[in-house]
Amino acid sequence: MLTNFVQQKIAKAKYKKLGDGSYFGSVPGLKGVWANATSREACKKELQEVLEEWLVLKLRSGDRVPGLSFSFSANKLSHLMEGQYA
């Protein structure tokens, strides 16, 4: 489920080549999810890492994630992320 969410969002990412030759990428609708790198491919890779980290922070804090809905207690999620809950 989360892998599909990340893949779908990365597929919709927007990239722009900047004046200095670097690339800027962002995911529409996800505030704060952006990256900058020297090549488009490096920008895409960095953007995916940023999205994954952003998603973990959002889920841990119990914040709403646009385009993702399921119910989970923050406490169980915390344990899952620490590998303590089966």
N, C-alpha and C positions, 0 to 999 in steps of 0.2 A: 504494500500500500504506500509506504513512504518513498520507496524507490521509484514507483510510478509517478508519484507527485513531483519528485525532483526532476525526473526525466521530462515530464510534460512541461514543467516550468522552464527548464533549460532550453527545450525546443522552441519556446515562445520568446526567448531572450532577444534583446535588441543590442546590436553592436554598432559602434561608430569609430571610424579611424580619426584620430585627433591630429592636429597640426604638427605635432612633434613626431608623428609616425606610430605612436602607441595606440592601443585599442581600449575603448571604454565599453563595458557591457553592463546591462541592467535587466532585471526581470520586471516587466510591467505589473503593477498592482501590489508589489511587495516592497514597501518602503524600507530603504536601507540595504537592499540586496543589489550590490554593484561591485564591479572589479575593474582594474586597469592593469594592462600588461603590454609587453613589447610586441606580441603577435596575437592574432585572433584566437588561435588554438590555445595559447597560454592564458588568454583572457577568459575563454570558455571554461577551462579547467579551474582557474581561480574562482570564477563565478559560481561554479558548482560547489566548491568548498565553502564559499561564503553562504550560499543557500542552505547547505546542510547544517552549518553552525547556527545560522539564524533560526532554522526550523527547530533544532534542539532547544535553543533558548526560549523560543515561543512556547513549545510544548511543556518545558520545565516550569515556566512561570504561569501556565494555564491560560495564556493569551489565545485569542482567536487567530486562526491561520486562514486567510482568504483562500477558498477553493478546497479546503480539507475539513472534513467533519467526521468525527467519531467520538465516542465518549470513553473517558479514561480518567482515573483519579491521578492528580499530580503526584501523590505519594507513590502509587504503583509505578508510574512512569519513572520517577526518580530511582526506584529500586531496579527497574529494568535496565536503565542506563548504567547503573553501577554493577550490573550482573548479579544482583542479589535476589531477584525474584524470578521464579520459573513459571 
